[in-house]
């Protein structure tokens, strides 16, 4: 729809080409047909109109004025996961103000305007400001008249990054998010199931799907096909011809082996035109007058490219006077052509380079005819900036120096980024502390200083105890907050000349140099432990963290940086083994113990893959029927050198190494598989009990893991019993309660193991769907020692306590199971007390699955 005037922001235009230097105007190549809509138009309706008319943009018009523009690029922000996203009025998502350009402006000026405004569409207006058409980057590339340069350059020369590859099954909302996050216009969709050929997902496809209000689309369904590709070695002119032939703006780029190595767009070609003028400039200035006449078209093209270049160009005569500057020079320095022509280039000098620098520059020009490098110059405002400068000496046909051509770009931002990268190479990004590299440098310097002055220094190696559980429970954001706060507390614990470093994860190192006595390191360690364990506020909840510290002293413990850190690490490991929340001073004996533990750890890491674990089963006997009610699965490590290793000797190491989730799932799956195998062979169904670590019960994935294992093995949930310790219930009531509720909904039986060893929460036993309580073996063992009534153990204090526990279980609707039963006398007391089930060596030791089969359908109750 036409409108009388356009109130929009004009792009700052560079001055026109000099008189007598013809160039094509944008009004000649702009698309005359404009698409427009009111501000209240839904996004989907605007997209439908764009797709229907094959337009890449739509102007938003209110009261006859252009108030905004919505383009294919904006389609990346459509919420494809919500139906309401399609009905948002376009005024909420349009880009405003609309950038405009005069119809009389040159194509070269348009190239600079696109870069300066960071847009892909310019509204073309006439002298009165009325809109007459729309100019896109596509129009510029197809009408710039640079066929000669496109023939000389190949596709790979303009690729700046690897292609973004998307799986065909990726939901459309995630695919759009990837394009937006990567800052790209298109991505290659790999062929997936049902999609034999790859495709291309572009912003235009997102406009089409917005018009169709598609919520269920995938990247594969949305992609355009067939995928048009070009060889990386093909000339750019071939690529441009493919664009025109297929009416597309993106091409996949394939390498010699046929693999996708990049994407090529109109924007890439437009961006590379700025570099082409350098060779053309030198060539045209060297040729004789007759050659200039014969290559008039080439000279015109070189001038057009120079005018459109994003790099500053300055031509200086042999006497050192500026003859010409291009528009980019003005943009980068602030100096206009009328202000600098005829003046010496030293008006740009910043003063940062000395006379020797410029002497070397002029010597290179005299000897080699060129110079390039980094230089600091000053803008008209006085601001100093870094630039990459190339200077070429231009000579005539007789070899006489006639001009200098200087080409430069602003690299200030790149220099700042390089400085940041250098900083990041030595500083931990999260805490701001020195990282391992900087720690190594500082420790080496501190050791050298200590050696010179005959002093000692100490290294403290810190590791936060069970830090992984904080991440698992509260999330990684909370873990990061704990780390940053811990870093601040550690800084406060050391002197000004000491170093605090984070070397990875939850590991910190303190270098203490200001020590009168190496023994003072222990005082610092105590102060540090107290500071770390003070409560932390994380998301309104108090979190408590402890630390284990190892201390090593130079030069008594080690004389090298790596050796000293290793000694401190060994001592820290010993502190953890000693119960955590403490410190350990290095001693040579730790080396042997450390070597032994490392050997065990290395063997454990591959034990599961090598099939070195197996399960043994211990009978649970029903005291009423005398028959097997269930069997407890107990893991064994079949070590190739040490034979059968019991769980108490390796499970603590497994948990410390973080292997418990993987091993725990294997035990669960193997126990369920074995139970199902017994049932398929016609044996009576029994309950299989599996011990679940407190960590597993607190894990959010436990319910999902149990459901998956039951489904995979085909075992009914009622035949699986999970045992958790009383300590887990008491220490983590909320998370464990949630897990118990989830198991109850699945139909899985839950029992409390080691009952009576902690101050239990009876309210939890009353309210949670617990099915059974396993009375700890210490209560059972006490029955033999109890001689309160004639020596038979039936009427003593411990027997009374046992009856009370069984009665409590029955009152709460729970089964009472006694473990560790080893004598007939114990069985007699348990029968009288009404205990439901027993297990122990008197009935059966832990046996293999094959040996357990012989105990099915037998009365196993001993004579009492």
C-alpha positions in Angstrom: 0.0 0.0 0.0 1.4 3.4 -0.9 1.6 6.3 1.5 2.5 10.0 1.0 5.6 10.3 3.2 8.0 8.3 5.3 9.1 9.3 8.8 12.1 7.2 9.3 15.7 7.4 10.3 18.1 8.1 7.4 21.3 6.1 7.2 24.3 8.5 7.3 25.5 8.6 3.7 29.0 9.2 2.5 29.6 12.0 0.0 28.8 11.3 -3.6 31.4 10.1 -6.1 33.5 12.9 -7.6 32.1 14.6 -10.8 32.9 12.8 -14.0 33.0 9.4 -12.2 29.8 7.6 -13.2 28.1 5.0 -11.0 24.8 3.3 -10.9 22.1 4.7 -8.7 20.2 2.5 -6.2 16.9 3.8 -7.6 17.6 1.9 -10.7 18.0 -1.5 -9.0 15.6 -1.3 -6.1 12.5 -3.4 -6.0 9.6 -1.0 -6.8 6.8 -3.0 -5.3 6.5 -2.4 -1.6 4.6 -4.6 0.9 3.1 -2.9 3.9 0.7 -3.6 6.8 -0.8 -1.8 9.9 0.9 -2.1 13.3 -1.8 -4.3 14.7 -1.3 -7.0 12.0 -0.6 -10.5 13.6 2.9 -11.8 12.8 1.4 -14.9 11.0 -0.6 -12.7 8.7 2.4 -10.5 7.8 4.4 -13.6 7.2 1.7 -15.0 5.0 1.7 -11.9 2.8 5.5 -11.9 2.6 5.5 -15.6 1.6 2.7 -15.1 -0.9 4.4 -12.2 -2.7 7.9 -13.5 -2.3 9.1 -10.4 -0.4 11.8 -10.5 2.2 10.4 -7.6 4.2 7.2 -5.8 5.0 6.9 -2.1 6.0 4.7 -1.3 9.0 2.6 1.9 8.2 0.6 4.0 10.6 -1.2 7.2 9.6 0.6 7.2 6.3 4.1 6.9 7.9 6.5 4.1 7.9 7.0 3.4 11.6 8.8 0.1 11.4 10.0 -2.9 9.3 9.7 -6.7 9.8 12.1 -8.9 7.8 13.0 -12.5 7.4 15.8 -12.0 9.9 13.1 -11.1 12.5 11.4 -14.5 12.0 14.3 -16.0 14.1 12.6 -14.5 17.2 9.1 -16.1 16.5 8.2 -18.4 19.4 7.5 -21.6 17.5 6.8 -23.4 20.8 3.7 -21.4 21.6 0.5 -20.9 19.5 0.2 -17.4 20.9 3.5 -16.4 19.4 1.9 -16.2 15.9 -0.8 -13.8 17.0 1.5 -11.1 18.5 0.9 -7.8 16.8 3.8 -6.9 14.5 4.3 -3.6 16.3 5.8 -5.6 19.2 8.5 -7.3 17.1 9.2 -4.8 14.3 12.5 -3.0 13.9 12.2 0.8 14.2 13.1 3.3 12.9 13.2 2.3 9.2 16.6 3.0 7.6 16.3 4.9 4.3 18.6 5.8 1.4 18.1 8.4 -1.4 17.2 7.0 -4.8 20.0 8.9 -6.3 22.7 7.3 -4.1 25.2 5.1 -5.7 25.5 1.3 -5.3 28.9 1.8 -3.7 27.3 4.1 -1.1 24.6 1.5 -0.4 27.3 -1.0 0.4 28.7 1.2 3.1 25.3 2.1 4.3 24.4 -1.6 4.8 27.5 -2.1 6.9 27.2 1.0 9.0 23.6 0.5 9.8 24.0 -3.3 10.3 20.8 -4.0 8.3 19.9 -6.0 5.1 17.1 -3.7 3.8 17.0 0.0 3.0 13.9 1.9 2.2 14.5 3.9 -1.0 13.0 7.4 -0.9 12.8 10.2 -3.5 13.9 13.9 -3.0 10.6 14.6 -1.1 11.1 11.7 1.3 8.4 9.6 -0.3 9.1 5.8 -0.5 9.8 4.5 -4.0 11.2 1.1 -3.4 13.1 -1.4 -1.3 16.8 -2.1 -1.6 18.3 -5.4 -0.3 21.8 -6.8 -0.1 20.7 -9.2 -2.9 20.1 -6.3 -5.2 23.6 -4.9 -4.6 25.4 -8.2 -5.2 23.5 -8.8 -8.4 24.0 -5.3 -9.8 27.5 -4.2 -8.5 29.2 -5.0 -11.8 32.1 -7.0 -10.3 32.1 -10.0 -12.5 35.8 -9.7 -13.2 36.6 -10.0 -9.5 34.1 -12.7 -8.8 35.9 -14.7 -11.5 39.3 -14.3 -9.9 38.2 -15.3 -6.4 37.0 -18.8 -5.4 34.3 -19.7 -2.9 36.6 -20.9 -0.1 38.3 -17.5 0.0 35.2 -15.8 1.5 34.1 -18.5 3.9 34.6 -17.2 7.5 33.3 -20.1 9.6 32.2 -23.7 9.6 28.5 -24.4 8.7 25.9 -24.8 11.3 24.6 -28.4 11.0 21.1 -29.3 12.4 19.6 -32.7 12.9 16.4 -33.4 10.9 14.6 -34.3 14.1 15.4 -31.0 15.9 12.2 -29.2 16.9 11.7 -26.0 14.9 11.8 -23.8 18.0 15.2 -25.2 18.9 16.4 -24.8 15.3 15.4 -21.2 15.2 17.2 -20.7 18.5 20.3 -22.2 17.1 20.3 -19.8 14.1 19.7 -16.9 16.4 22.4 -18.0 18.9 25.0 -18.6 16.1 24.2 -15.3 14.4 23.7 -17.0 11.0 21.1 -16.7 8.3 20.8 -20.3 7.4 21.9 -23.8 8.4 22.3 -27.2 6.7 19.8 -29.8 7.9 21.3 -33.3 7.7 19.3 -36.1 6.2 17.7 -38.1 9.0 15.1 -40.9 9.2 12.6 -40.4 6.5 14.7 -37.6 5.0 17.1 -39.1 2.5 18.6 -35.9 1.3 19.9 -32.9 3.3 18.2 -29.6 3.1 18.7 -25.9 3.9 16.8 -24.1 6.7 16.8 -20.3 6.2 15.1 -17.3 7.6 12.7 -17.4 4.6 11.6 -20.9 5.6 10.8 -19.6 9.1 8.6 -16.8 7.6 6.8 -19.5 5.6 6.2 -21.7 8.7 5.1 -18.6 10.7 2.5 -18.0 8.0 1.4 -21.6 8.3 1.3 -21.3 12.1 3.4 -24.5 12.4 4.1 -25.6 16.0 5.0 -29.3 15.4 7.5 -28.9 12.6 11.0 -30.2 12.8 14.1 -28.8 11.1 13.9 -31.6 8.5 10.3 -30.9 7.7 10.9 -27.2 7.4 14.1 -27.3 5.3 14.1 -26.4 1.6 15.1 -29.0 -0.9 16.8 -29.8 -3.1 19.9 -28.5 -1.4 21.9 -26.4 -3.9 25.6 -26.7 -3.3 28.8 -25.2 -4.8 32.3 -26.5 -4.7 34.7 -24.7 -2.4 37.2 -24.3 -5.3 34.5 -22.8 -7.7 34.8 -19.1 -8.7 32.5 -16.7 -6.9 31.0 -15.8 -10.2 29.6 -19.4 -10.4 28.1 -19.1 -7.0 26.5 -15.8 -7.9 25.0 -17.3 -11.0 23.6 -20.2 -8.9 22.0 -17.6 -6.7 20.3 -16.0 -9.6 19.3 -19.2 -11.4 17.6 -20.8 -8.3 16.3 -17.6 -6.8 18.0 -18.3 -3.5 20.3 -16.5 -1.2 22.3 -19.3 0.4 24.4 -22.1 -1.0 25.9 -25.1 0.8 29.7 -25.4 0.2 31.3 -28.8 -0.3 34.9 -29.7 -0.1 36.9 -32.0 -2.4 35.6 -35.1 -0.5 31.9 -34.0 -0.8 31.6 -33.1 2.9 29.9 -29.8 3.9 32.6 -27.3 4.7 30.7 -24.0 4.8 27.7 -21.9 3.8 27.8 -19.0 1.3 25.4 -16.1 1.3 25.0 -12.8 -0.5 26.3 -11.1 2.6 29.6 -13.0 2.3 30.1 -11.8 -1.3 29.2 -8.2 -0.4 31.6 -8.2 2.5 34.5 -9.5 0.4 34.2 -6.8 -2.3 36.0 -4.4 0.0 39.3 -6.3 -0.3 39.3 -6.4 -4.1 40.3 -2.8 -4.7 43.9 -3.1 -3.3 45.3 -5.0 -6.2 43.2 -3.0 -8.6 44.4 0.3 -7.1 48.1 -0.6 -7.4 47.7 -1.9 -10.9 45.8 1.2 -12.2 48.3 3.6 -10.6 51.3 1.8 -12.1 50.1 1.6 -15.7 50.9 4.2 -18.3 48.4 6.7 -19.5 47.7 4.6 -22.6 46.9 1.6 -20.4 44.6 3.7 -18.2 42.6 4.6 -21.3 42.3 1.0 -22.4 41.3 -0.2 -18.9 38.8 2.6 -18.2 36.2 0.2 -17.0 38.6 -1.5 -14.6 39.6 1.9 -13.2 35.9 2.7 -12.7 35.4 -0.5 -10.9 38.5 0.0 -8.7 37.2 3.5 -7.8 33.7 2.1 -7.1 35.2 -0.6 -4.8 37.4 1.9 -3.0 34.4 4.2 -2.4 32.4 1.2 -1.0 35.2 -0.2 1.0 34.9 -0.6 4.7 38.7 0.0 5.1 40.1 3.4 5.1 42.1 4.4 2.0 44.5 7.4 1.7 46.5 8.4 -1.4 49.6 10.5 -0.7 51.8 12.2 -3.3 55.5 11.9 -3.5 55.9 15.1 -1.4 53.9 13.7 1.4 50.6 15.6 0.8 47.2 13.8 1.0 45.5 13.7 -2.4 42.5 11.5 -1.7 40.7 9.7 1.1 37.6 7.5 0.8 34.4 7.7 2.9 35.6 4.9 5.2 38.6 7.1 6.1 36.2 9.8 7.3 34.2 7.3 9.2 37.2 5.8 11.0 39.2 9.0 11.7 36.5 11.7 11.9 38.4 13.8 9.4 36.5 14.9 6.2 38.2 14.9 2.8 38.0 18.7 2.7 39.9 18.9 6.0 42.8 16.7 5.1 43.4 17.0 1.4 46.7 18.9 0.9 47.9 18.2 4.5 50.6 15.9 5.8 49.4 12.5 7.2 51.2 13.3 10.5 47.9 15.0 11.7 46.9 11.4 12.6 49.9 10.6 14.8 49.2 9.5 18.3 52.7 10.0 19.8 52.9 6.4 20.9 55.5 5.4 18.3 59.0 6.9 18.5 61.3 8.2 15.8 62.9 4.8 15.4 59.6 3.2 14.5 59.0 5.7 11.7 62.6 5.4 10.5 62.1 1.7 10.1 58.8 2.2 8.3 60.3 4.6 5.7 63.4 2.3 5.3 61.0 -0.6 4.4 59.2 1.5 1.9 62.4 2.6 0.3 63.9 -0.9 0.2 60.9 -3.1 -0.4 58.3 -0.7 -1.7 55.8 -1.7 1.0 55.2 -1.8 4.8 52.5 -3.2 6.9 51.9 -3.6 10.6 50.1 -2.3 13.7 50.1 1.4 14.5 48.4 3.6 17.0 46.8 6.8 15.4 44.5 9.5 16.7 41.0 10.4 15.6 39.9 14.0 15.1 38.2 13.8 18.6 41.6 13.0 20.1 40.7 9.4 20.8 43.7 7.0 20.2 42.9 3.8 18.3 44.8 0.8 16.9 44.8 0.1 13.2 46.3 -2.4 10.8 48.1 -0.4 8.2 49.4 -1.4 4.7 51.4 1.2 2.7 52.5 0.6 -0.9 54.9 2.8 -2.9 53.5 3.5 -6.4 56.0 4.1 -9.2 55.4 5.2 -12.8 56.6 3.5 -16.0 60.1 5.0 -15.5 60.4 3.7 -12.0 59.9 7.2 -10.4 58.0 7.3 -7.1 54.7 9.1 -7.7 52.4 8.2 -4.8 51.8 6.1 -1.7 48.7 4.1 -1.2 47.8 3.5 2.5 45.0 1.1 3.5 44.0 0.6 7.1 41.3 -0.9 9.3 40.4 -0.2 13.0 41.6 -3.2 15.1 41.0 -1.6 18.5 38.2 -4.0 19.4 40.3 -6.9 18.3 43.2 -5.7 20.4 41.0 -5.5 23.4 39.7 -8.9 22.8 43.2 -10.3 22.5 44.0 -8.7 25.8 41.0 -10.3 27.3 42.0 -13.7 25.9 45.5 -13.3 27.3 44.0 -12.4 30.7 41.7 -15.5 30.5 44.7 -17.7 29.8 46.0 -16.9 33.3 42.8 -16.1 35.3 39.9 -18.4 36.3 36.8 -16.8 34.6 34.4 -17.7 37.4 36.3 -16.6 40.5 38.8 -14.2 39.1 41.6 -16.2 40.9 44.8 -17.2 39.2 44.4 -20.5 37.3 46.8 -23.4 37.2 49.1 -21.8 34.6 49.5 -18.6 36.7 49.8 -20.6 39.9 52.7 -22.5 38.4 54.5 -19.3 37.5 54.0 -17.7 40.9 54.9 -20.8 42.8 58.2 -21.1 40.8 59.0 -17.4 41.6 58.1 -17.9 45.2 60.3 -21.0 45.5 63.2 -19.2 43.9 62.8 -16.3 46.3 62.6 -18.7 49.3 65.8 -20.4 48.1 67.7 -17.1 47.7 66.7 -16.0 51.3 67.0 -19.4 52.9 63.3 -19.4 53.9 60.5 -22.0 53.7 57.1 -21.7 52.1 54.0 -23.9 52.3 51.5 -25.1 49.7 47.9 -25.9 50.8 45.9 -28.1 48.4 42.1 -27.7 49.1 39.2 -29.7 47.8 35.6 -29.0 48.8 34.0 -32.1 50.4 31.2 -33.7 48.4 30.8 -30.6 46.3 29.2 -32.6 43.4 26.1 -33.1 45.6 25.6 -29.4 45.7 25.4 -29.2 41.9 23.2 -32.3 41.8 20.8 -30.9 44.5 20.7 -27.2 43.9 22.0 -26.9 40.3 25.2 -25.5 38.7 24.3 -21.9 39.3 24.2 -22.6 43.1 27.5 -24.5 42.7 29.1 -21.5 41.0 27.9 -19.2 43.8 29.5 -21.5 46.4 32.7 -21.5 44.5 32.8 -17.7 44.2 32.0 -17.2 47.8 34.6 -19.8 48.8 37.2 -18.0 46.7 36.4 -14.7 48.6 36.7 -16.4 51.9 40.1 -18.0 51.0 41.5 -14.6 50.0 40.6 -13.3 53.4 42.5 -16.1 55.1 45.9 -15.3 53.6 48.4 -12.5 53.6 48.9 -9.9 50.9 51.9 -11.6 49.4 50.3 -15.0 49.3 48.5 -16.6 46.3 45.0 -18.2 46.2 44.4 -20.1 42.9 41.6 -22.2 41.5 43.0 -25.0 39.5 39.8 -26.7 38.4 36.4 -27.8 39.6 36.3 -27.4 43.4 40.1 -27.6 43.9 42.0 -24.6 45.2 45.7 -24.0 46.1 47.1 -21.6 48.6 50.8 -20.6 48.4 51.9 -19.2 51.8 55.2 -17.3 51.6 55.1 -15.1 54.7 55.6 -17.8 57.3 58.0 -17.4 60.2 57.7 -21.1 60.9 56.4 -23.8 58.5 54.2 -25.0 61.4 52.2 -21.8 61.0 50.6 -23.3 57.9 48.6 -25.5 60.2 47.1 -22.4 61.9 46.2 -21.0 58.5 44.6 -24.4 57.6 42.5 -24.3 60.8 41.4 -20.7 60.0 40.6 -21.7 56.4 38.5 -24.7 57.5 36.5 -22.5 59.8 35.9 -19.9 57.2 34.8 -22.3 54.5 32.3 -24.2 56.7 30.4 -21.1 57.7 26.8 -21.3 56.2 26.3 -20.0 52.7 23.1 -18.4 51.5 22.1 -20.0 48.2 18.7 -19.1 46.8 17.5 -18.3 50.3 18.6 -21.6 51.7 21.5 -22.2 54.1 24.2 -24.5 52.5 27.1 -25.9 54.5 30.4 -26.8 52.8 33.5 -28.3 54.3 37.0 -28.7 52.9 39.9 -31.1 53.2 43.4 -29.7 53.1 46.8 -31.1 52.3 49.9 -29.2 53.3 53.4 -29.6 51.8 56.5 -27.5 52.7 59.4 -26.3 50.5 62.2 -27.4 50.5 61.8 -30.2 53.1 59.0 -32.1 51.1 60.0 -31.3 47.5 62.2 -28.9 45.6 60.2 -28.8 42.3 56.9 -27.1 41.5 55.1 -30.2 40.3 56.5 -32.4 43.0 55.5 -29.9 45.7 51.9 -29.7 44.4 51.8 -33.5 44.2 52.8 -33.9 47.8 50.2 -31.4 48.9 47.6 -33.3 46.8 48.6 -36.6 48.4 48.2 -35.1 51.9 44.8 -33.7 50.9 43.7 -37.1 49.7 44.8 -38.5 53.1 42.7 -35.8 54.9 39.6 -37.0 53.0 40.3 -40.6 53.9 40.5 -39.5 57.5 37.0 -38.2 57.5 37.1 -34.9 55.7 36.7 -31.4 57.1 40.3 -31.4 58.3 43.9 -31.1 57.2 46.9 -33.4 56.8 50.6 -32.5 56.6 52.5 -34.4 54.0 54.6 -37.4 55.1 56.7 -39.7 52.8 54.6 -42.7 53.8 51.7 -41.2 52.0 53.4 -41.9 48.6 53.1 -45.7 49.1 49.4 -45.5 50.2 48.6 -43.1 47.3 50.2 -45.5 44.8 48.1 -48.3 46.2 44.8 -46.3 46.0 45.6 -45.1 42.5 46.1 -48.7 41.5 42.7 -49.7 43.0 41.0 -46.7 41.3 42.5 -47.5 37.9 41.3 -51.1 38.2 37.8 -50.1 39.3 37.3 -47.7 36.4 37.2 -50.6 33.9 35.9 -53.3 36.2 32.3 -53.0 35.0 33.2 -53.1 31.3 35.4 -56.2 31.9 32.6 -58.0 33.7 34.5 -58.3 37.0 31.4 -57.7 39.2 28.8 -60.4 40.2 25.9 -60.7 42.6 25.5 -63.1 45.5 22.2 -63.6 47.2 21.3 -64.1 50.9 18.0 -65.7 51.8 15.3 -63.8 53.6 13.2 -66.4 55.6 9.5 -66.1 56.5 9.3 -67.1 60.1 5.7 -68.1 59.7 6.0 -70.5 56.8 9.7 -71.4 57.2 10.2 -70.8 53.4 12.1 -68.3 51.4 10.4 -64.9 51.2 13.1 -63.1 49.3 16.8 -62.7 48.7 19.1 -59.8 49.2 21.4 -59.1 46.3 25.0 -58.4 47.4 27.7 -57.3 45.1 31.1 -58.9 44.8 34.2 -57.7 42.9 36.0 -60.7 41.4 39.5 -59.2 41.3 41.8 -61.0 38.9 44.7 -60.9 41.4 43.1 -60.7 44.9 40.0 -62.9 44.3 36.6 -62.0 45.7 36.5 -58.6 47.3 33.6 -57.7 49.6 31.7 -54.5 49.1 33.0 -52.8 52.3 36.5 -52.9 50.8 35.7 -51.1 47.5 32.3 -49.3 47.6 33.6 -46.3 49.5 36.2 -45.8 46.7 33.5 -46.3 44.1 31.4 -43.5 45.7 34.4 -41.2 46.1 35.2 -41.7 42.4 31.6 -40.8 41.3 31.0 -44.3 39.9 28.1 -45.2 42.2 25.3 -44.2 39.8 26.6 -46.4 37.0 27.4 -49.4 39.3 24.2 -49.0 41.2 22.1 -49.2 38.0 24.1 -52.3 37.0 23.3 -54.0 40.3 19.6 -53.1 40.0 19.3 -54.4 36.4 21.2 -57.6 37.2 19.2 -58.4 40.3 15.9 -57.8 38.4 17.1 -59.9 35.4 18.0 -62.8 37.7 14.7 -62.7 39.5 12.8 -62.7 36.2 14.9 -65.6 35.0 14.0 -67.7 38.1 10.3 -67.0 37.5 10.6 -68.0 33.8 12.0 -71.3 34.9 9.0 -72.0 37.1 10.4 -71.2 40.5 8.1 -69.5 43.0 8.2 -65.7 42.8 10.2 -64.0 45.6 11.3 -60.4 46.4 14.7 -59.4 45.4 16.2 -56.8 47.7 18.7 -54.3 46.4 20.7 -51.9 48.6 20.5 -48.3 47.2 23.1 -45.8 48.3 21.9 -42.5 49.9 23.3 -40.7 46.9 21.1 -42.7 44.6 18.0 -42.1 46.7 18.6 -38.4 46.6 19.1 -38.4 42.8 16.2 -37.1 40.8 16.9 -39.9 38.2 16.1 -42.8 40.6 12.5 -43.2 39.7 13.3 -43.0 36.0 16.1 -45.6 36.4 13.9 -48.1 38.3 11.0 -47.7 35.8 13.4 -48.3 32.9 15.1 -51.3 34.5 11.7 -53.0 35.3 10.5 -52.4 31.8 13.7 -53.8 30.3 13.8 -56.9 32.5 10.0 -57.6 32.6 10.0 -57.9 36.4 6.9 -56.9 38.2 7.4 -54.0 40.6 6.0 -56.0 43.6 8.9 -58.4 43.3 11.5 -55.6 43.8 12.5 -54.3 47.2 14.8 -51.3 47.6 16.7 -50.9 50.9 17.9 -47.5 52.1 19.7 -46.9 55.3 18.1 -45.2 58.3 20.9 -42.6 58.1 19.8 -41.5 54.6 16.2 -41.0 55.9 17.4 -39.0 58.8 20.0 -36.9 57.0 18.0 -36.1 53.9 14.3 -36.4 54.9 12.7 -34.2 52.2 14.5 -35.6 49.2 14.3 -39.2 50.4 10.6 -38.8 51.2 10.0 -37.7 47.6 11.9 -40.8 46.3 10.0 -43.1 48.6 6.7 -41.7 47.3 7.8 -42.2 43.7 8.7 -45.8 44.4 5.3 -46.4 46.1 3.6 -45.1 43.0 5.6 -47.6 40.9 4.6 -50.4 43.2 8.2 -51.0 44.4 8.6 -52.2 48.0 10.9 -49.9 50.2 12.6 -51.1 53.4 14.6 -49.3 56.0 18.0 -50.9 56.6 20.2 -50.7 59.8 17.2 -49.6 61.8 18.1 -48.5 65.3 21.6 -47.2 64.5 20.4 -43.5 64.3 17.9 -41.3 66.0 15.1 -42.2 63.6 12.3 -39.9 62.6 9.3 -41.9 63.6 7.0 -39.4 61.9 8.7 -40.3 58.6 8.0 -44.0 59.3 4.4 -43.2 60.1 3.7 -41.0 57.0 5.9 -42.4 54.3 4.9 -45.6 52.3 7.7 -47.7 53.8 6.9 -51.4 53.6 9.5 -53.0 55.9 12.1 -52.2 58.6 15.3 -54.3 58.8 16.4 -54.4 62.5 20.2 -53.8 62.7 22.4 -56.9 63.4 23.7 -55.3 66.6 20.3 -55.8 68.3 20.3 -59.4 67.2 23.8 -60.1 68.4 22.9 -58.8 71.8 20.3 -61.5 72.3 23.0 -64.2 72.8 24.7 -62.1 75.5 21.4 -61.3 77.3 21.0 -63.5 80.3 18.3 -61.7 82.2 16.1 -64.6 82.7 17.8 -67.9 83.4 20.3 -67.6 80.6 17.9 -68.4 77.7 17.9 -64.9 76.3 14.1 -64.7 76.2 13.3 -62.4 79.0 16.3 -60.1 79.1 16.4 -56.3 78.5 17.7 -56.7 74.9 14.9 -59.1 74.1 12.4 -56.7 75.5 13.8 -53.9 73.3 13.6 -56.2 70.3 9.9 -57.0 71.1 9.3 -53.2 71.3 10.8 -52.6 67.9 8.8 -55.4 66.3 5.6 -54.1 68.0 6.4 -50.6 66.8 6.8 -51.9 63.2 3.5 -53.8 63.3 1.8 -50.8 64.8 2.9 -48.7 61.8 1.9 -51.4 59.4 5.4 -52.4 58.6 7.1 -55.8 58.3 9.9 -56.5 60.8 13.0 -58.1 59.3 15.9 -59.2 61.4 19.4 -59.4 59.8 22.5 -61.1 61.1 20.8 -64.1 62.6 23.4 -66.7 63.5 22.0 -68.8 66.3 18.9 -70.9 67.1 18.5 -69.0 70.3 18.1 -65.7 68.3 15.5 -67.4 66.1 13.5 -68.5 69.2 13.4 -64.9 70.5 12.5 -63.5 67.2 9.7 -66.0 66.7 8.3 -65.1 70.1 8.5 -61.4 69.4 6.5 -61.9 66.2 9.3 -60.9 63.8 8.2 -61.5 60.2 11.4 -62.4 58.4 15.0 -63.2 59.2 18.2 -63.5 57.3 21.7 -64.4 58.3 24.4 -67.1 58.3 22.2 -69.5 60.2 19.8 -69.7 57.3 22.3 -69.1 54.4 25.4 -67.2 53.6 25.4 -65.1 50.4 25.5 -67.7 47.5 25.5 -67.6 43.8 22.3 -67.6 41.8 22.7 -71.3 40.9 23.2 -72.3 44.6 20.2 -70.2 45.6 17.9 -72.2 43.4 18.4 -75.3 45.6 16.8 -73.3 48.5 13.5 -72.7 46.7 10.5 -74.7 48.0 12.3 -75.9 51.1 11.5 -75.4 54.7 14.6 -73.5 55.9 13.5 -72.8 59.5 16.0 -74.3 61.9 14.8 -76.5 64.8 14.2 -74.3 67.8 
